[in-house]
Amino acid sequence: MTAATGTLALGLAACGDSAKVAPKAAPTQVSAMSVEKRASLVEAVRSGAKAVGQQGSAKVAVESVDTEVGTTKSEGTLSWKKGAEAAEVSMDAASHPDLRDMAGPDGKVHLTMAEGDVYLPVEGVLLEAAGGKKWLRLEGSSAEDNPAKDLPHGPATVLAALSTAADLAAVGEEQVAGAAATHYTGTVDIEKLAADTAVLELVSKGERDAYVDELHATGFRNTVDIEAWIGAGDLAVKVVESGKTAEGPAELTIAYSGYGRTSAIKAPPAKDVTTFAEVIQNAAQG
């Protein structure tokens, strides 16, 4: 295009040629459509958070992958109902070297997290020193060190976090465990999540803050990538949290099923519970 031709084209546009003016409105229209689309996506994910929050419990299958430990698999039941937060989880000891000495005959470590404490069935070499008691209560040296504070978060917390992602997107419909589900993705700014008040309509401040602390403890400093598959009844059937840590990439995948159809999780009777301190004392006394 010559300079003269370019000047002529600009002159025609300035004179109000409708064929030339119309496209100028496109950016505003696209922007409005983008805002509307994002609002629709946010509402869909928020609806999912509300739906799973009302269920209170589900069966879970968990796979955790990190550079230091590798892959750890577990399955069980999780309850996030207010006042009844608890979990019963069986972890595959073969996938985690630190767990092998605590495994039962089935090669798994069975954990019960309930009423503010964590319990292990007494197995193997501990049987004799446990004095006939069936459960070992794990204890921390302080409230911060209490293993019960690591109770897994419920799916509502993850969906609430995902709803804050600036790049929230719907990938499309996919099959998960034989059923149709919509796949959502987004990158969550952790510090913005920590200050976000809109999520408090979906989860409590304590749940939000605990989730932020958990992300930091995992090694995610600035952002976390979240994927969620939301199926029938607005219920999440799978979520994936991933990102980079100082040690390398880390990923947590949780599949959910059987919402609201799980049995209540109770702490073992006190008469059946011992502690490491008691076990060591019994062992010393022969």
Disulfide bonds with the S-S distance in Angstrom:
none
